[in-house]
Amino acid sequence: MKTYLSKFLYVISAKKRTIFVLLCLFLLTSVLDALGIGLVGPFMSLATHPDLVFKSSWLHWGYVNSGLKSTSQYIALLGLGIIFVFAIKSLLYFQVQRYIFNFSLTQQGLLRLRLLHGYLTVNYTYHLSKNSASLIQNIIHETFLFCYSVTLPLLSTAANSVVVFALIILLLKTDVSATASILLMLTLAFAFYNRFKDKMAYWGKEGSESDTEMIRIINHSVGGLKETRVIGCESYFESQMNIQAQRHALTGSLFQVFQNLPRIAIEALLVTFIVCFISISLVFNQNPQNLISILSIFAVASIRLIPAASQLMSALGTLRNSSYSLNKLYFDLQELENSKLKSINYIDVLYKSEPEEFIRKSNNLKKLNFIDKISIKQLNYCYPNVSKQALNNLDLTINKGESIALIGKSGAGKTTLVDVILGLLIPNDGDIKVDGVSIYNDNLRYWQNMIGYIPQSIFLMDDTIERNIAFGVPDNQIDSQQLQRAIKTAQLEELILQLPDGMKTSVGERGVRLSGGQRQRIGIARALYHQREILILDEATSALDNETENLISEAIRSLSRTKTLILIAHRLSTVEHCDRIYVLEHGRIVKSGSYREVVLGQTISS
């Protein structure tokens, strides 16, 4: 349990003081609970034997000072006091429960934000080995389980433990032997329930894995709907979904049924105890008045003890069932933090500074100025767990306003080089400098703010053209003039005029309502709207037909000299206008020059 708690405290975003306040509130409500129940027995005795008022010094003192004329009135007043205690306890209990739910759901939201922030900012290599279904599962489902199956049960365990402990103390003062019998029964019930702890953990693991698989199946089938329909493999995905749904249903139903076992067992055991206790007392001719007093306390205590004990056991079962989810979140958050540290460590070594100094420099937000050239020096990169270098001592200079092309066979290192330039991959060695200033020395964010990236497959939100161009900008901050300039330069004016809703037209999920060329032009408009000085086009026209490619190429050529262009291309016709072409092979530049020199093999005579 100690390990479980340490993982919980690592995952949760709340301050430890907040949790301590919660525990204090649990203790207060439990004390009031026990106090109210403890007063019921004596009140029953007073109601049946009013003369007991005169045998107790503090009751007699209260009666004398109350000014009441009869013991019946005095006992009725005491009853009102007990009702008041229960009312205060109930009100406090309600407020504590409200606070608990608010606390848990707030933590759920903060955890989702923490995970999303982690996934968005972690080293890019982290995502190379992750499935998006697993990330979605963690952000949506595992955080939900953390709230309802870890945080709430853990707080419930603390609360019910205090309640059970307080009630056991009360019952021990009432009758030791009877309480010992109840404790024995509860221990037996707990021991039996505890035998299935590994099963409950296994059911939780199966449920979580089946959920992840269902998200993955939905992503594959609906995400590739056109291919699914054409090939006719709907039944394949339906069969896969059915298997996972049955797997989830089986483990979920087994756990839910098993969760009812503590309540059923404890109810049966306590009813058995009360009947046996009364029978034994009658056989041994015990005083009926004492029996009524004891039974009244035990009866009222049972009203709270049965649900508290059963909830305690059920909560422990839920905690075991959700241990797999907690472990997933715990290890994922640790991996995210470690990935970030590795990214910082490289920059830290490169500039011989402490992590605190690096963070201070990063927060200084000194803006990079691109006036002359970008210098790439001795760049080396090797992917994690791969022995072969993807980039090997690569040197490259790009002048401002120049357009260059990177060509070469698959695996030559083109995409890796672009990912390093984009700041997605941090090199093992070497540096990238803008007018002599390293992009790593100040703030990588400013370097990335200078770059517009246009891939082969443009990501489009299921939203309007306007919002897809002004990607990530709130509606009230969209600059209409800037938007119009981007649309005109990307040659989107004609398309928008043809649409009934113009820029407000929805493009559909992943831009399904647009052609490939239209999607690419929105990608170009997006880069232009954000006023990026450097545009990187990664196979931006390779999937287009010749006519559409010519339109896109024309749009790209119109940007020459006004923007610095870096193109990756397989179609050599798209790089004909470039100032310089670099041929990559095994992570090295093996040839460079103009289109005539590199592609046509001609040299210009002096």
N, C-alpha and C positions, 0 to 999 in steps of 0.2 A: 504493500500500500504506500510505503514511503516513496518508492520510485514513481508510482502513479501520480502522487501528489506533486513531486518535483517536475514532472512533465506537464502537469496541469498548470502549475504556476509559471512555467516557461511560455506556454502557449497563450495564456490569458493576458489581456492587456491592462487589467485593473491593478491598482496599487494594493500592496499587501495590507495597508491600513484599512482600506474599504472592506476587505474580507474579514478583518478582525472586528470591525464594527458590526458586520452581519452576524458573526458568532456571538457577540455580546447581546444582540437583540434576540437570538435564539435562546440564549441562557435566561434572559429576562422573561420571555413568554413561557418557557418551561417551568420556571419557578412559580409564576402565577398559576399555571396549569395545575401543578402539584399542590399549591396552596388551596386553590378552589376545591379540588377533589378531596384534599385532606380535611376540609371543614365540613364536608357532607356527613361523615360518620358521626362526629360529635353533635351536629345539629339534629340528626335523627334520634340520638339518645336523649337530647334535651326535649324534643317534641313529645317523646313517649314518657319521660320522667322529668317534669319541670323542676322538681325539688333539687335536681343536680346543680341548679343555679347557685344555691346556697352552700354547696359543698366545694365549689371552686372559688378561691380568693379573688381572682381577677374578674370572673363572671359576676360575683356578688358585688364587687366594687363598681362595676359598670352598671349593674341594676340599680344600685342605690343612687348613683349620680345621674341616671337617665331621667329620673323624675316620673317614671311610669308607675301605674297603680297595680299592675298584675304581671306575673311572670310570662303569661301568654303573649301579652303585648311586647314584652322585652325579647322573647324568643322570636316573634315575628319580625322585630326590628333586626335581630341578628341574621335572620333569613334574607332580609333585604340587603344586608351587608355582603352576604355570600353572593347574592345575585349581582351586586355591583362589581365584586371582584371578577366574576365570570364575564360580565359585560366588558370591563376594561381589558381583560385577557383576550376576549374575542375580537375587540376593536384593534388591539395591538397586533394580534395574530394576522388579521386581515391586512393591516398596513405593512407588516413584515413580508407577507406573501406578495403583495403588490410590489414592494421594493425588490424582492428576489427576482420576480419575472422581468421587471424593468432592467435590473442589473444584468441578467442573463442575456436578454435580447439585445441590449446595448453592446455587450461583449461579442455577440454573434456578428453584429454589424461592423465593429472595429476589427474583428479577426478577418472578415471578408475583405475589408479595405487593406489590411496589412498584407494578406496573401496577394491580392491584385497588384498592390504596389510592388511587392517582391518579385512577382512574375514579370512585371513590366520593366523593372529596372535591373534585374539580375543579369549577369554575364550571358551574352548571347549563346555561348556553347551549352549552357544549361538546357536550352530548348531543343538542342539537336538530338537529345536522348529522351525527350519527354513527349508523351501523347497528349494532345489538347483535351481529350476526353477525361484524362486523369486530372488535369488542372481545373477543368469545369467542375468535376466531381468534388474536388477539394474545396473550391470556393463556395459552391452551392450546397452540396449534400453533407459533406463532412463537417462544415461549420454549423449546419443545422443540427447534426447529431451532437456536436460539441456543446451546443446550447441546451438541447433537450435531453441528451443522454449522458452528458458528463457534468456540466455545470449545475443544472437543476438537481439531478440525483445526488451529486456530491454535497450540495447545500442541504438537500433533504436528509441525507445521511447524518450530517452534523446536527441538524435540528432534531430529528427523531432519536438520535443517540442520547441527546440531552434529555428529551422527554422521557424515554424509557428508563434512563438512569434515575431521574427525579422520581418517577413513579415507583421504581423498585425500592428506593430509599423509603418512600412513604409506606409502601406495603410491608417492608421489613419492620418498621415501627409499629405497624398494626398487628401483624402476626408473622413470626419468623418462619415457622414450619410450613405454613401455607405458601409464603413467598418463595421458600426454597423449592417447593414442589413446582411452582410456576416457572422458576428459573431453570429447573431440570427439563421441563417440557420445551421451553423456548430453546434451550441449548441443543436438545435432540433434533428439533425442527431445523435449527440453523446448520447443524452438522450434516444432516441429510441434504439440505439445499446446497451446502458448500461443496458437496461431492461432484456437482455438475458444473463447477466453475470453468473448467477447460472446455466443456461443451458450449457454454454460453459465449466464451471468447471465440470459439470456432464459428458459431452461428453468426456472430457479428462480422467476422472476417468474410464469410461467404456472402452475407448481405451486401457488404460494401463493394466487394469485387464484382458481384452480379450487377450492381447499380452502374459501376464504371463501364462494364461490358455493354450494358444497354445503351448508355450514352454514345459509346463508340459505334455500335451498330446503327443507331439513328443517324449519326454523323455521316457514316459511309453510305447508307442507303438513300437518305434524303439529300445529302450533299452531292451525290452523284446520280441524281434522279434521272437525268437524260440517258446516261449509260445503263442505269438499272432497267429503264423501260425498254430501250432498244434491244438489249441482250435478253431481256425477259427473265431476270433473276430475282424477281420480287419474292418468290417463294423461299429462296435461299436465305434472304435477310429475315423474313418472317419466321422461318424455322429457327434461326439463331436467336431471335428475340424471344421466341416461345421457350427455348431451353433456359435462357437466363431468367425469364419471368417465373418459370416454375422453380428454378433454383432459389430465387429470392422469396417466393411465396412459401416454400417448404421451410427454409431456415427461419423466416419471420414468424410463421405460425407456430413453430415449435417453441421459439423463445417467448412469444406472447402468452401461449398456454401455460408455459412453465412459470411465467411471472405471477399467475394467479394462485400457484401452489402454496406460497407462504400464508396468504390470507385464509385459504381453506383449511390448512393444517392448524394454524394458530387458533382459529375460531373453534374448531373441533376439540382441540386440546384444552382450551380454557372452559368450554362448556362441560367437558368431562371432569375437569378439576372442580368446578363449582358444585356439580351434582354429587361427586364423591365427597367433597368437603362437608356438605350439608348432611349427607347420609352418615358419615363417620361421627360428626358432632352429635347427631340424634342418638346414635348407638351408644355413645359414651356419656349421654345425658348432660351435655354442656348447657350452661345458662343460655336460654333463648334470647335474652336481651343482649348479651354480648355477641351472640351469633348474628343478630340483626344488624348491630353496629358494624361488625367486621364485614359482613356480606354487603352492606350498603357501600362501604368504602371500596371493597373489591369489585363490586358491580359497576360503580361509577368509574373506577380506575380502568376497568376492562374496556369501557367505552372508548378511552383514549389509548390504552395499551395495545389493544388488538390492531387498530389501524396503524399506530406508530411502529409496532414491531414488524407487521407485515410490509409496511412501506419501507422500513429500514432494510429488510431482506431483499425486497424487490429492487430498491435503489442499488444495493450492492450487486445484484444480478445485472442490472442495466449498466453499471460501471464496468463490469467484466465484459459484457457484450460489446460495449463501445470502446474497449481498450485498443482494438485494431485502428479505429478512426483516430483516436488520440495519438497513437504511435505514428500514423501517416502524417498528421499535422505537425507533430513534434519534429520528426526527422526531415520533413519538407522545409519547415522554417529554418532548421539548422543548416540544411544544404543550401538554402537561399542565402543565408548570412555568410556561410563559408565561401560560396561562389563570389560574393561581393568582396570579401576580404582578399581572395586571391587576385581579383582584378585590381584592387587598391595596392596590394603588395608589389605587383610588377612596377607600377608607376612610382611607388615608394623607393624601390631599389634603384630605378632609373635616375631619380633625382636626389638620392642620398638624403632623404628627409624623413622625419618621423611621421606616423600616420596622422597625428594631430595637426602637424604642419601642413600635410597634404590637404586635409579637410579644410584648414583655414584658408589655404590658397584657393581651393575649389569654391569656397563661399565668397571669396573676394570678387568673383565675377568680372574679371578683367576681360574686356572684349577683344577678340582677335580682329586684325585688320588685314584683308587680302588685297594688296596693291600690286605686287610683283609676281610671285611664283610660289608654288607648292613643291617642297623637296622631300622625296621619300628616300631614306638612306639606310642601307644595310638591313633591310626588313627581313625578318625570319618569323615564320609561324608554323607551328605543328599542332594539329588537333589533339585533344585529350585522348590518351590510350592508343595513339597511332604513332608508329616509329618513324614513318616517312615524313619529311618536311614538305608542307604544302607550298611555302614560300622560302626561297633560299638566297639570302644576301641580295635582295632585289633593290636596285636603285632606279629612280625615276624622277624626272623634273617636269612639271606642268606649268606653263606660263599662263598668266591671267588672260582670259579671252580666247585661249587656244582650245581647239577641239582635238582630242586624241582618241584612238581606238585601240582596244585590247583584243587581239585575236589569237587563236590557238585551238588545239584539239581539246576534247573533254578531259578534265583532270589536269589541265596545264597550270591551273592556279588563278584563272581570271576572276571567278566568283569570290574566291578567298581574298584576293587582293582588294576587290571592291568592298567586301565586308569589313576588311581592316580599315580601308579609307573611310567607310561609313561610321567607324567607331564601334561597330558591333563586336568585332573580335579585337582583343588586345594582343599585340605582337609579343613574341618571346624575347626578341631583341630588335634593335633598330629604332627608328623614330620617323615621325611625319612632322614637318615644320612648315608653317605659313609665314613667309617673309622672315625666316630665321627664328620664329617663335614656335616652340613645340605645342602641338594640340593637346598633349597630356600634361603640360606644365601648369596650365591654368584651369580651364574648365572645358571638358570635352563637349559639354552641352552647347557652348558657343560655336564650336567647330561644326557640330551636327546641324545647328541652325543656319549654316551657310549652304547646306547640301539639300538638293531635291533629288529624290530617288524614284525612278520610273522603271519598274520591273516588267517582265514579259506578261505577267498576269496581274493586272491592277486590282488592288483590294477596294471594293466599293461597298459602302453600307447600304442597307435596305432603307434608303432615305432619298431626299431630293437631290437633284444635280447641284443645286446651290450649296447644300451642306456637305456634299461629297467633295466639291472643289475647295471650300473653306473648311477642310477637314480639321476637327478639333477646336473650332472657334465657335463660341456661343452666338446665337442668332443676333442678339443686340450689339455684338461687336464686329459683325461682318461689314467690311468696307465695300460698298457697292461699286465705287469707281475702280477700285483695285480688282474687283471681281470681273467687271466688264472688260478691263484690259487683258486679264488672263484668258478670258473666253475668246476674245478677238485674236490674240496671238496664237492660241491653240487651235484656231479655225473651228470653233464650235458654234459660231453665230448662226449659221444656216440651220444646223440641227435644232437649236433652241427655238428659232422662229417657227419651225414646223410642228413643234410640240404644243398641245392645247394649253398646258399649264406653264409653258416656258421653263424657267429655272426651277420652278416649284414642282416639276414632274418627278415622280418617284421612279428610281431606276430598277427597283426590285432587288431581291436578295442576290448579292454578288454581281449586280448590274445585268441581270438576266434579260431585261427588256431592251438592252442596247447591243449593238454589234461590237466586235472586237476592236475595230478602229475607233469607234466612239468612246469605248472605255479607255483606250490608250490616250486619246486626246483629253479626256477628263483628268487622267493622271498627269499629263503635261500641264494642264491648266492649274491643277493643284499645286505643283511645284512652283509655277509662276506666281500664283496668288500669294504664296508664302514668301515671295521675293527671295528665292534662293539664288546665290551667285554661281554655285556649281551644280550642274545637272549630271546625274549618273543614269545612263539608260542601259539597263541590263537585258539584252535580247528583246528590246522593246517592240521590234517589228517582226520578229522571227515567225510568229504564229499568224501573220496577216497575209491576205492575198496581195498580189502585185499592185493593184490599183490603190488599195487602202494603204499599203506600205509607202507608195509614192506620196500620198497625202500627208502621212505622218512624217516622212523624211523631209518634205517641204516645210512642215511646221518646225522641225528640228533645225533645218538649215537657216531658217529665218532668225534663229536665236544665236547663230554664229557671231562671234566678236562681242555680243552683248552679254553672253554667258560663257562660262568655262564648261566645256562638255567632255564627259568621259563615256565612251560607248563600248559595250561588249557586244560583239556581233558574230554570227556565223555567215550571214549573207554579206559577201564582200561589197556588194553594190551599195549597201547602206553606209559604208565607211569611206566612200570615194572622196567625199568633200572634206574629210578630216585633215588637219594640218600635219599630224604625225600618227604613224601606226606602229604599235609594238606587238611583236610576236612572242608569246609566252610558251615555254616548254619546261615541264618538271619544276615549276616554281621560279624559273629564271627568265629574263628577257634575252632571247637569243638573236633577235634582229629588230631593227627599228629604222624608220625613215618615212618618206612620203609614200603615197599610194603607188606611184609609178615605180619607186625603188623596191618596195616590199612585195606588192601584189603582182605587178607586171614584170618585175625583175629588170627594169630599165634604170640606167643611171643618167643623170643630167650632165652633159659634157660642159667642162669649164671653158 
